[in-house]
Amino acid sequence: MPVWAPLTDQDRVDLVAYIKTFSVRWKTEKPGTPLQIPASEPEVTAERLKVGQALFQKMECGKCHGVEGRGNGPSASTLTDSKDRPIVSYDFTSGHRFKCGSTDRDLYTIFMTGLDGTPMPSFSDNINSDQAGDLVFYLRTFQPIHTKEREIAKQIGLRPIDPTGTPTQPENSPPENK
């Protein structure tokens, strides 16, 4: 995909209009309701991280992304794109750029719209905007960079929960005595 910076705003509008002629859907289907993204981001709190963790488990994100967000969930090896080609589940701990952007707003959009052509579904029918924000906050705890979310998670001892409901061991720590 080329860089579009040399195009003027009018060139981009013209290009989109031309591409729309490739499909009859643009003539027969009405546009959907635009996604409403909150104007301001809420404050990160321990409670919001806990809600995000519960949503990660409830929405079964770990099936593809793994309980620790490493992209190694039990379904990860079976994932394919819309053309039946193998596709890799995103590893949140890698530090690489997220697909479709890296801001909280970008992640929120992915949760609410899904990623066409991939197994990533839209959650807009299952979670509300506050919950999507909580899920974004929880995903930030997996990242290898210092984030406010990681700091709060560390302070409250928040660890990923496996499908049985058991917290996992923190990285580089000995197993807890039982």
Rosetta silent file (secondary structure, phi, psi, omega in degrees, C-alpha in Angstrom):
SEQUENCE: MPVWAPLTDQDRVDLVAYIKTFSVRWKTEKPGTPLQIPASEPEVTAERLKVGQALFQKMECGKCHGVEGRGNGPSASTLTDSKDRPIVSYDFTSGHRFKCGSTDRDLYTIFMTGLDGTPMPSFSDNINSDQAGDLVFYLRTFQPIHTKEREIAKQIGLRPIDPTGTPTQPENSPPENK
SCORE:     score description
SCORE:     0.000 S_00000001
   1 L     0.000  125.637 -177.722    0.000    0.000    0.000 S_00000001
   2 L   -76.470  165.890  173.495    1.585    3.289   -1.006 S_00000001
   3 L   -76.109  134.818 -176.800    1.897    6.418    1.101 S_00000001
   4 L  -100.416    5.324 -177.221   -1.016    8.769    0.370 S_00000001
   5 L   -56.518  -36.418 -178.987    0.625   11.945    1.688 S_00000001
   6 L   -67.638  -16.476 -179.000    1.262   13.402   -1.800 S_00000001
   7 L   -77.073  142.539  173.862   -2.471   13.376   -2.554 S_00000001
   8 L   -76.767  167.304  176.121   -4.525   16.470   -1.876 S_00000001
   9 H   -57.836  -41.922 -179.958   -7.709   16.196    0.152 S_00000001
  10 H   -65.985  -38.366  176.403   -9.709   16.460   -3.070 S_00000001
  11 H   -59.569  -41.309  179.652   -7.603   13.702   -4.688 S_00000001
  12 H   -65.277  -44.354  178.021   -8.458   11.412   -1.756 S_00000001
  13 H   -60.141  -44.006  179.440  -12.177   12.202   -2.033 S_00000001
  14 H   -64.534  -40.634  179.496  -12.037   11.509   -5.761 S_00000001
  15 H   -63.858  -44.497  178.198  -10.151    8.245   -5.226 S_00000001
  16 H   -61.731  -43.604  178.546  -12.707    7.015   -2.671 S_00000001
  17 H   -60.278  -40.477  179.559  -15.562    7.912   -5.030 S_00000001
  18 H   -67.135  -44.960 -179.498  -13.875    5.958   -7.825 S_00000001
  19 H   -62.036  -34.612  178.338  -13.232    2.887   -5.635 S_00000001
  20 H   -61.517  -23.147  179.295  -16.896    2.875   -4.600 S_00000001
  21 L   -72.482  -11.372 -179.400  -17.832    2.204   -8.241 S_00000001
  22 L   -74.631  -17.542 -176.255  -16.230   -1.264   -7.950 S_00000001
  23 L  -132.586  137.183  177.624  -19.094   -2.594   -5.810 S_00000001
  24 L   -72.315  -16.307  179.542  -22.868   -2.334   -6.151 S_00000001
  25 H   -56.147  -35.883 -178.645  -23.108   -2.326   -2.356 S_00000001
  26 H   -66.985  -21.024  179.385  -22.314    1.401   -2.371 S_00000001
  27 H   -93.134  -29.756 -172.432  -25.392    1.956   -4.524 S_00000001
  28 H  -102.186  -26.435 -176.307  -27.811   -0.415   -2.777 S_00000001
  29 L  -102.285  142.612  176.219  -26.886   -0.316    0.924 S_00000001
  30 L   -84.494  149.005  177.045  -27.342    2.583    3.279 S_00000001
  31 L   -63.828  148.406  177.067  -24.426    3.545    5.546 S_00000001
  32 L   -76.105  177.659  176.617  -24.547    2.173    9.064 S_00000001
  33 L   -70.771  128.653  179.630  -24.704    4.245   12.199 S_00000001
  34 L   -61.872  144.481  177.309  -21.332    5.925   12.753 S_00000001
  35 L   -68.236  127.934  177.652  -19.335    4.658   15.701 S_00000001
  36 L   -94.665  111.166  178.707  -19.525    7.097   18.589 S_00000001
  37 L  -100.117  128.046 -179.504  -16.139    7.313   20.293 S_00000001
  38 L   -53.065  140.050 -176.903  -16.135    9.110   23.644 S_00000001
  39 L   -66.401  -34.520  179.983  -14.590   12.579   23.355 S_00000001
  40 L  -127.646  148.989  179.641  -12.424   12.126   26.433 S_00000001
  41 L   -85.255  139.893  177.759  -10.799    9.080   27.931 S_00000001
  42 L   -72.415  165.440  177.942  -11.773    8.114   31.466 S_00000001
  43 L   -72.675  139.026  175.872   -9.222    7.913   34.263 S_00000001
  44 L   -74.695  127.762  177.075   -7.427    4.581   34.671 S_00000001
  45 L  -134.280  163.340  177.016   -8.331    3.024   38.030 S_00000001
  46 H   -59.364  -41.099 -179.704   -7.788   -0.316   39.724 S_00000001
  47 H   -62.232  -42.204  179.796  -11.524   -1.019   39.456 S_00000001
  48 H   -65.409  -36.989  176.522  -11.538   -0.369   35.711 S_00000001
  49 H   -64.286  -40.424  178.267   -8.587   -2.734   35.259 S_00000001
  50 H   -64.890  -40.074  176.911  -10.448   -5.446   37.169 S_00000001
  51 H   -64.239  -42.516  177.893  -13.540   -4.914   35.001 S_00000001
  52 H   -61.226  -40.296  177.813  -11.335   -5.084   31.891 S_00000001
  53 H   -63.317  -44.260  178.878   -9.801   -8.334   33.120 S_00000001
  54 H   -63.072  -38.610  177.893  -13.246   -9.834   33.727 S_00000001
  55 H   -66.826  -40.096  177.982  -14.324   -8.747   30.222 S_00000001
  56 H   -56.608  -41.457  179.370  -11.187  -10.271   28.674 S_00000001
  57 H   -74.202  -46.812 -177.951  -12.231  -13.563   30.248 S_00000001
  58 H   -61.177  -40.885 -178.331  -15.984  -13.201   29.553 S_00000001
  59 L   -81.969    0.202  176.794  -15.450  -12.299   25.883 S_00000001
  60 L    60.398   36.693  178.388  -13.056  -15.262   25.620 S_00000001
  61 L   -61.580  -31.769 -178.810  -10.225  -13.127   24.261 S_00000001
  62 H   -65.257  -20.196  178.105   -7.783  -15.645   25.710 S_00000001
  63 H   -59.399  -35.939  178.902   -8.929  -18.323   23.256 S_00000001
  64 H  -102.008  -45.510 -172.695   -6.959  -16.523   20.535 S_00000001
  65 H   -88.932   -9.420 -177.483   -4.684  -14.114   22.406 S_00000001
  66 L    81.516  154.302 -176.261   -3.839  -16.378   25.367 S_00000001
  67 L   -65.981  -23.829  177.968   -4.498  -15.629   29.022 S_00000001
  68 L  -104.650   14.238  175.373   -1.342  -13.518   29.213 S_00000001
  69 L    71.700   22.531 -175.402   -1.978  -11.783   25.869 S_00000001
  70 L   -90.941    4.357  179.969    0.892  -13.552   24.080 S_00000001
  71 L    75.110   20.209 -175.025   -1.126  -14.601   21.001 S_00000001
  72 L  -120.188   32.384  179.474   -0.840  -18.248   22.030 S_00000001
  73 L   -66.389  166.616 -177.117   -4.399  -19.162   22.996 S_00000001
  74 L   -59.896  -24.753  179.366   -5.756  -22.649   22.286 S_00000001
  75 L   -93.747   -8.092 -172.313   -7.438  -21.465   19.063 S_00000001
  76 H   -55.069  -40.495 -176.410   -4.476  -19.392   17.832 S_00000001
  77 H   -74.463  -10.277 -178.085   -3.044  -22.115   15.593 S_00000001
  78 H  -102.611   -1.727 -174.124   -6.403  -22.628   13.835 S_00000001
  79 L   -72.457  138.735  175.902   -7.091  -19.003   12.879 S_00000001
  80 E  -135.519  157.676  177.068   -7.484  -18.066    9.225 S_00000001
  81 L   -85.308 -172.757 -175.832   -8.302  -14.884    7.366 S_00000001
  82 L   -68.278   -9.070  177.178  -11.249  -14.408    4.997 S_00000001
  83 L  -110.239   19.499  179.560   -9.325  -16.237    2.254 S_00000001
  84 L    61.983   26.432  174.615   -8.566  -19.260    4.477 S_00000001
  85 L   -93.928  142.455  178.448   -4.927  -18.304    4.890 S_00000001
  86 E   -57.086  142.771  179.088   -3.375  -18.818    8.334 S_00000001
  87 L  -134.055  143.076 -176.506   -3.357  -15.673   10.407 S_00000001
  88 L   -92.717  133.365  175.799   -1.423  -14.956   13.583 S_00000001
  89 L   -72.559  140.738 -175.875   -3.237  -13.812   16.716 S_00000001
  90 L   -66.431  136.380  176.010   -1.809  -10.549   18.049 S_00000001
  91 L  -100.013  104.904 -176.951    0.743  -10.802   20.863 S_00000001
  92 L   -68.166  -19.331 -177.801    0.102   -7.811   23.137 S_00000001
  93 L   -86.116   -5.097 -173.737    3.388   -8.402   24.985 S_00000001
  94 L   -74.877  -25.299 -177.213    5.548   -7.986   21.875 S_00000001
  95 L    83.400    0.472  178.070    5.627   -4.214   21.896 S_00000001
  96 L   -78.710  161.130  179.000    4.887   -4.082   18.172 S_00000001
  97 L   -61.230  135.731  174.469    2.339   -1.708   16.693 S_00000001
  98 L   -65.551  152.888  172.433   -1.244   -2.913   16.938 S_00000001
  99 L   -65.505  138.505  176.716   -3.057   -3.591   13.703 S_00000001
 100 L    67.147   26.927  173.610   -5.019   -0.492   12.695 S_00000001
 101 L   117.442  171.846 -174.911   -3.247    1.844   15.093 S_00000001
 102 L  -130.969   -2.627 -179.404   -1.793    1.993   18.566 S_00000001
 103 L   -81.768  164.689  175.865   -3.749    4.601   20.510 S_00000001
 104 H   -58.593  -39.035  178.548   -6.448    3.793   23.048 S_00000001
 105 H   -60.966  -41.000  178.475   -8.924    5.260   20.568 S_00000001
 106 H   -63.918  -45.122  179.535   -7.667    2.839   17.866 S_00000001
 107 H   -64.198  -41.836  176.671   -8.042   -0.174   20.172 S_00000001
 108 H   -55.810  -46.043 -179.510  -11.508    0.995   21.209 S_00000001
 109 H   -61.232  -42.216  178.833  -12.464    1.168   17.516 S_00000001
 110 H   -60.773  -44.229  179.656  -11.183   -2.374   16.920 S_00000001
 111 H   -61.679  -39.724 -173.530  -13.306   -3.741   19.792 S_00000001
 112 H   -85.033  -19.917 -178.958  -16.406   -1.998   18.577 S_00000001
 113 H  -116.189  -19.615 -173.489  -16.030   -2.696   14.832 S_00000001
 114 L    76.756 -178.339  177.940  -13.860   -5.821   14.595 S_00000001
 115 L  -122.718  105.240 -179.731  -11.245   -6.287   11.879 S_00000001
 116 L   -54.001  141.468  177.846  -12.712   -7.233    8.517 S_00000001
 117 L    83.560   -2.910 -179.824  -11.015  -10.196    6.880 S_00000001
 118 L  -125.058  168.923  176.357   -9.761  -11.521   10.223 S_00000001
 119 L   -73.119   -5.809 -177.745  -11.305  -13.623   13.016 S_00000001
 120 L   -71.160  111.605 -177.691  -11.437  -10.506   15.255 S_00000001
 121 L   -84.723  168.138  169.748  -15.166   -9.847   15.777 S_00000001
 122 L   -81.810  137.965  176.144  -17.010   -6.677   16.662 S_00000001
 123 L  -104.891   10.738 -173.379  -18.057   -6.555   20.307 S_00000001
 124 L   -60.677  -26.034  178.108  -20.457   -3.633   19.831 S_00000001
 125 L   -85.666   -8.688 -173.322  -23.487   -5.846   20.517 S_00000001
 126 L  -114.896  -23.938 -179.431  -21.913   -7.302   23.665 S_00000001
 127 L  -133.576  153.869  177.822  -20.147   -4.458   25.471 S_00000001
 128 L   -94.733  178.547 -174.590  -20.811   -0.767   25.996 S_00000001
 129 H   -63.936  -37.693  177.730  -18.378    2.098   25.497 S_00000001
 130 H   -63.972  -41.901  179.906  -17.223    2.140   29.144 S_00000001
 131 H   -65.593  -38.281  177.040  -16.515   -1.591   29.008 S_00000001
 132 H   -61.234  -40.146  176.617  -14.551   -1.186   25.764 S_00000001
 133 H   -63.926  -40.590  178.092  -12.440    1.416   27.553 S_00000001
 134 H   -62.826  -39.970  178.475  -11.910   -0.967   30.474 S_00000001
 135 H   -64.877  -40.690  175.833  -10.781   -3.670   28.057 S_00000001
 136 H   -58.980  -47.581 -179.987   -8.305   -1.238   26.468 S_00000001
 137 H   -57.956  -44.324 -179.265   -6.911   -0.441   29.919 S_00000001
 138 H   -63.782  -41.433  179.428   -6.497   -4.143   30.723 S_00000001
 139 H   -61.786  -31.998  178.336   -4.679   -4.837   27.436 S_00000001
 140 H   -63.984  -21.987  178.598   -2.213   -2.074   28.308 S_00000001
 141 L   -70.966  -20.077  179.356   -1.121   -4.159   31.328 S_00000001
 142 L   -81.182  -20.828 -172.055    0.319   -6.752   28.913 S_00000001
 143 L   -69.047  146.703 -177.818    2.579   -4.311   27.098 S_00000001
 144 L   -77.847   -6.053  179.473    6.335   -4.383   27.770 S_00000001
 145 L   -91.636  161.163  178.005    6.526   -0.607   28.097 S_00000001
 146 L   -73.691  121.590  175.265    5.841    1.345   31.271 S_00000001
 147 L  -130.364  158.599  176.525    2.205    2.374   31.346 S_00000001
 148 H   -60.178  -38.121 -179.937   -0.002    3.759   34.071 S_00000001
 149 H   -61.044  -44.082  178.850   -2.148    0.630   33.635 S_00000001
 150 H   -63.422  -40.490 -179.074    0.842   -1.665   34.286 S_00000001
 151 H   -63.508  -45.656  178.325    1.816    0.338   37.353 S_00000001
 152 H   -64.151  -43.589  179.749   -1.685    0.120   38.855 S_00000001
 153 H   -58.894  -41.474  179.122   -1.921   -3.596   37.995 S_00000001
 154 H   -64.958  -43.392 -178.708    1.392   -4.188   39.778 S_00000001
 155 H   -61.659  -36.254 -177.490    0.269   -2.196   42.830 S_00000001
 156 H   -97.559    1.938  178.882   -2.917   -4.230   43.217 S_00000001
 157 L    70.625   27.515 -179.361   -1.347   -7.572   42.264 S_00000001
 158 L   -72.803  122.724  177.943   -3.550   -7.941   39.184 S_00000001
 159 L  -127.354  154.953  176.989   -2.466  -10.971   37.178 S_00000001
 160 L   -56.214  149.113  179.954   -4.006  -12.662   34.143 S_00000001
 161 E  -111.625  128.561  178.935   -6.675  -15.237   34.978 S_00000001
 162 L   -77.746  170.735 -174.979   -6.677  -18.594   33.223 S_00000001
 163 L   -58.887  -19.258  178.600   -9.976  -20.120   31.989 S_00000001
 164 L   -82.971   -5.393 -179.720  -10.451  -21.980   35.297 S_00000001
 165 L    94.146    6.830 -178.278  -10.536  -18.659   37.138 S_00000001
 166 L   -94.457  129.822  175.890   -7.071  -19.072   38.658 S_00000001
 167 E   -62.568  141.439  177.198   -4.634  -16.138   38.524 S_00000001
 168 L   -80.316  165.575  177.306   -1.466  -16.998   36.603 S_00000001
 169 L   -75.797  140.581  174.106    1.991  -16.606   38.097 S_00000001
 170 L   -62.269  150.289  178.005    3.696  -13.279   37.461 S_00000001
 171 L   -58.540  145.385  176.174    6.574  -13.543   34.984 S_00000001
 172 L    57.272   34.542  176.242    9.964  -14.408   36.510 S_00000001
 173 L  -129.303  149.949  178.641    8.502  -15.366   39.867 S_00000001
 174 L   -71.512  155.960  177.574    8.522  -18.677   41.716 S_00000001
 175 L   -61.198  148.627  178.968    5.199  -20.548   42.101 S_00000001
 176 L   -72.986  147.888  174.179    3.193  -19.585   45.164 S_00000001
 177 L   -74.684  140.412 -179.116    3.127  -21.990   48.098 S_00000001
 178 L  -109.432    0.000    0.000   -0.201  -23.673   48.511 S_00000001
